[in-house]
Amino acid sequence: MRFAFIDVEKALYPLRLLCRVLRVSRSGYYAWRVRKPCDRALEDERLRPKVVEAFKTGRGTYGSPRVLGELIDQGFDVGRRRIARLMRELGLRGLSPRKFRATTDSDHEHPIAQNVLDRNFEAQRPNEKWVTDITYIWTSEGWLYLATVMDLYSRRIVGWSMADHMRTELCLDALGMALKQRTNIEGLLHHSDRGSQYASDRYRDVLKAEQIECSMSRRASCWDNAVAESFFGTLKNELIYRRPWLDRESARDAISEYIEVFYNRIRRHSTIGNISPAKFEEMELAKAA
């Protein structure tokens, strides 16, 4: 690696200086220049642009497991350690998740449903279990609030809504979008925190009318809705925290594109076999057929 570094930097610095700083001989460098590269080195050269391409597919967020998944799909027989090494050499680093913070307003007099979900985040079929929550995004115009509905079967976001407030309408709009997209909801369990929006009569009436069973987290227990909270952490880490947002409209457009195009259809999810939610649903539907 030292000789490779010298080969790149010798256009800017004297060869004698580079060899002295890196404690190698000029004769060694010249010998390295004429030496025939081994098969592994040649394969590394072939892989490097593919690694960069896969990293760009993940919008600069992928670590080595997801980059590896992209290359395997392209037919490359390669291991994770090799991909991790090549990413280090190329200066490519995935994003690490940040801790999430709960936004629940549970100081109200509405009735609270039992925690039927009980942290069982696995689902055997589409529309068996949905989880929903609210988060907030700061813009120069003020706060933008986002409500989402996720199908635990594929981890797909099936409904979302954004507004400059966090009233019950925000959550109802997200639920309404989910109900339009997913029509076969017999036996559906709907889980949320115990916030006033989800505990309100208006929201509960919609669930009752659709014959959807209601489940709510326990007090001060964000882990009861951990998957929904985790999605918000991913969204903020991969999109929101990477640039300032001057107005709500630009943030709204970017979030909608992130959810529908990137998260649902491209981004690889470790829980469902390192493929996208849309791909997972397509594959499972094909198996069933």
N, C-alpha and C positions, 0 to 999 in steps of 0.2 A: 504493500500500500504506500510506503514511503517513496518508492521509485515512481509510482503512478502519480503521486502528488507533485513530485519534481517535474514530471513530464508536462503537467498542466501549467505549473507556475513558472517554468523556465522562460516563458515569453515576457514575464514581468520582472524577474529577478535573475541575477547572475547564477549560472550553474554552480560555480565554486562556492558561493554563499549558501545556496540551498543544500548542497551536500554537507557542508560543514555544520549547518544548523541541525540537520536531521541525522548527522553522524553516520554517513555512508560515504563510500568512495566514489569518485567519478568513474573509475574503471568498472565498478559494480553496476553503476547506472547504465553505462554503455553496453555492458554484457546483458543487462535486463532488456535493453532496447532491441537487441538482435535475437534474443532467446525466443524460440517458438512457444506460443502460449499453450498450456495444457488444455485438454478437453473441457475440464471444469471451468477454466477461465473463459473459454470461448462460449460455454453455455451461460455463464454469468453475463457476458456481454449481450447475448441474445435476450436474456431475461430482463435486463435493466429497463429498456424502454417499455416493456410490457408491465413491469411493476409501476412505473410512472403513470402509464395509461390507466391502470386499475385504480391507483390512488386518486387520479383526477375523476374517474367515474364515481368514486365515493365523495367527491367534492372536498377533498382534503381532510376528510374525517376518519378514513379507514386506518385501522391498525393492521398488523400482519395477518390475523385470522381472516378478515374480510378481503384483503388483497389476495390472499391465498385462494379464497373461494372464487374470485374472479378468474384467476389463472387456471384453476382446475376446470372451470366451465369452458375455458378456451382449449382444453386438451393438454395442458402442461402437467407433467408428472414431477412434482417438486414438493419439498417439505416446508413446514412452517419456519423452522430455524433458518433455512437458507433465505427465505423471503424476508425474515426479520433482519438478517445480516445485510442483505442488499438495501433494505430500506434505511438502515443506519448509515451505510456508505453513501447513499443518495441524499441523506438529510431529510428523509420523509418520516413524519411522526403523526400518528393518529391522535385524536382528541380524547382526553381523559374525562370521565363524567364528574360533575360537581354535585354536591349535596343539594337535595331539594328542601324547600320550606313549605309547610302547609299554609293554605289560605282560607281555611274553614271558618265560617261565622256560625257557631253552634249555639250562640246565646239568643235563643228564641223560644217560643211557647208551642211550636208545632209538634205533633207527635213524631216519634222516632221509630223506624222499623228495626226489626232484629237483624243482626249480622248473619244472614243466611249464607253468604259466600264464605265467610270464615277463612279468608286467605287461601282458599283453594282456587288458584288462578289457572288451572288446567281445564280445557273444554274439549269435548269429543266431537262436536259438530258446530257448524256455523249457527250463530244466533242462539246459542245456549246460554252464554253469559256475556253481558256487556258491563263495562265499567266506565264511569264518567267523572269529570272533575273540571275545575276552573283554575286558570292561572292568569298572571298579569305581565304585561310587557311595557317597559317605559319607552316613551317617545318624547321628542321635544314639544309636542302638542299636549302631552299628558299621558295617562295610563290607557293602554288598550287591553281589554279583557278577552280571554279566549276560553271557550268551553268545548270539550271534545267528548266523543263517545267512541270507545274502542271495543271491538269484538275480540274476546280473549282467545278464541279458537285460532285465529291467524295473526292476532295483534294488529289488525287493520283498523285504521281510524275510519269509521263509517259515518260519522256525523261531526260537524264542528260549526261554531258560530263565533263572531267577534263583534264587540261593541265598545263604546266608551263608558259603559256601566256594567255592573254585575248583578243586575236584577234578574228575577225569575225568567223574563223573556229571553235572556241570553241562553239559558240552559234549555228552554223549551224549543228554541230555534235549532240548537244542535241535535236534540232528540228528534225533532220533526224531520231533519235531513236524514238521520239514520233510519227512521221508519219508512221514508220514501225509497231509500236505497235497498233496504232489506225487508222484503215483504213476508217471508215465511218465519214468523217469530213465535210460533206455538211453543209454550213451555219456557219462554225467555225469562232469565233472572237479570235484573237491573240493579247494579251496585253503585253506590255513591258514598261520599262522606255525609255527615249529618248537617250540612249547611242549610241555611234558611231557604235557599232557592229550591233545593231538592226535597225539603220537608214541607214545602208550601202546599196548600190545598190544590192550587192550580196544577202544579206538577204531578202531584199524587193522583189527581183526577184523570190526567192523561194516561198514566200507567194503568190505572184501574180500567179505563175504557178499552185499552188495548190488551187487557188481561195479562199484563206483565207483572211478575212478582218483584216486590221491592225489597232491597237489602241495603243496610247502612252500616258504616264503620262505627266502632266504639269510640267513645269520647277520647280525644287527645291521642289517637292511635293512627298516625298517618300510614303505618305499615299495612293497615287493613285495606288500603287502596293503593298499594305500592306500585302496581303496574301502571296505573294512570299517572301517578306522580313521576314515575321513571320516564315515561314518554315526555313529560314536560321538561325534565332535566336534559334529555337528549335533544329536544327541539332548541332549548336555550343554548346548550353547549355547541351545537353544530350550526346554528343559524343566528340566534338573537345576540349572543355575546361577541360575535365576530365583527360587528360594525355598529356604529350609532344609527339610530332611527330618527329622522327629522320630522316625520309626520305619521299619523295612524294609517293613512292610505297605503303608503309604501310598505309599512310593516304588515298590513293586512294582505297585500298582494304577495309578498314574499312568503308569508306563513302558509297561505293557501297553496302556493306552488310547491313548497316544501312537503306539505302533507300529501297532496294528491299525486304529484309527480315523483318526488324523490322517496319519501318515507314509505308510501304504500306500494310503489311499483319498482323501485330500484334498490333502496337500502337493504342490506342483508341483516337479518335478525337472528341472533344466536339461538333463541328459544325454539325457533321453527326450522332448524337445520341449516342455518346460515344462508337463507334465501329470503326474498322479499315477501311481504304478506300476500300480494297479488299472485306471485308465482306459487306460493304455498297453496292457495285456494285453487288455482288452476290444476296443480298436480293432484291434489286430493280429489277434485271433481273427476279428473280423468281416471283415477283409480276406482272410484265408485262406479263409473260407467263401464 
